[in-house]
Amino acid sequence: MPLDTDKFAEHLRKKAGKRSQGKCAMYVRLALRAGGRIVPDQPRHAKDYGPALRRMGFSELVVKDPGTYKFMKGDIVVIQPYSEHSKSGHIAAFDGQAWISDFIQKDFWSGQGYRTHKPSHAFYRP
């Protein structure tokens, strides 16, 4: 069953808080469910979502310059942790206008620490 990106994006926007609550993986997982997709193995950490997304039929994107890339509603980024931050990494989804996890982000990095360290990350498309 394909992802209903409209329902997915609507759920992301409705549930987003004003700032991070440290629950990015849960919020994206629930948005996927709202869009008609069940995450079969529900990884505990955001950094571990890549294989689960591929098993759900998402394709990993080749993005050389995220600043100029044309992301689409439903795209997801999985970011690995960096040394001074949470061991969980981060996950967020694009609603067609903004990157959202458990809050509406400034960009896909989600915070200054990620922006500064630029840890390994991958983008996925349904």
N, C-alpha and C positions, 0 to 999 in steps of 0.2 A: 504494500500500500504506500503510495507516495505521501510525502509530508505536505500537509496543508499549510503553506507558508503564511497565509493570512491569519489563520487561527494561532499558529506558532508565534508570530510577531505580536498579535494582539495580547496574547497571554504574557509575553515578555514585558510589554509596555505597562499593562495593568498591575503587574506584581512588583515591578521595580521600585526599590526604595530610593531615598535621597543619597545614601552612601552605602558602601559595601557592608554586608552583614556577615561576610565570611562563608556564604552558602551558595557560591556561584554554580557548583555542579548540580545541586538540588534544583535551583531555579531553572537552569537550562533543561535538565531532565524533565521537569514538570511541563515546561513549554513544549518540549518534544511530544510528550503525552497529549497535550491539548491539541497539537497538530496531527494527531493520529499515529504517532510512532512510540513504541514502547522500547526503552533501553533494556535489552535482555539481561545483561549481567551487572548493570548499575555499578560501575566502578566507584570506589570510595573517594578517590582523589581526582580532581579535575585533570591533572597531568596525564591520567590513564585513559582518557576518553577516546583517543585516536582509534585504537583497535575496535572499540565498541561501535563507533560511528561507521567505520568501514564495514563491519558485519551487518549494519543496518542499511547498507547500500550507498553511503556517502562516498564521494570521491575526494581524494586529497588533491588540492589545487597547487599548481606551481605559481608562486607569487614572488616575483623578483623585487618589486617595489610596492609595498603595501600603501604607500602614500598616493600612488597614482592608479592603483588597481581598481577596477570597477566591481566592487562586491555586490552581491545580490541578496535579496531577502531570503533568509534561511541559512546563509553561510555561517559557519562556526569556526572559531579559533580556539586551539588548545595550546596553552603556554606552559612550558616547564618551569619549575621553581628556580630561583636564584639563591645564592648562599645565605644572604641575610633575611630571607623571607620564608614564608610558610612552605612546608614540604609538599603541600598539595598542588602547587601551581595555580593555574587559572583557566577558566573556560568562559567564553562569551559568544553571543550570537548577534548577527546583523539583522535588524528589523526593516531594512530598506532605507533607513535614515541615520541610525545610530547603533553603536555596539552596546549591548545590554547583557548583564549577567544578573546579579541581584540588585543592581542599580544601573542607571543610564550613565554610560562612561563617556569620557572626553574623546577617547580613541580606542582601538582594540587592545592597547597595552593595559588599560585599567588603572594605572597609577604611575607615579613618578619613579618608583623603584624599578618597575618593569621597563619603563621608558629609558632609564639610565643604563640598566644592565643588559637589556635586549636578549633575554634568554632564548633558547631554542623554542620554536613555535611552528605550528602547522595549521593551515586553513582547510576546511572541508565544505563540500557542497552536496546537498541532497540530490 
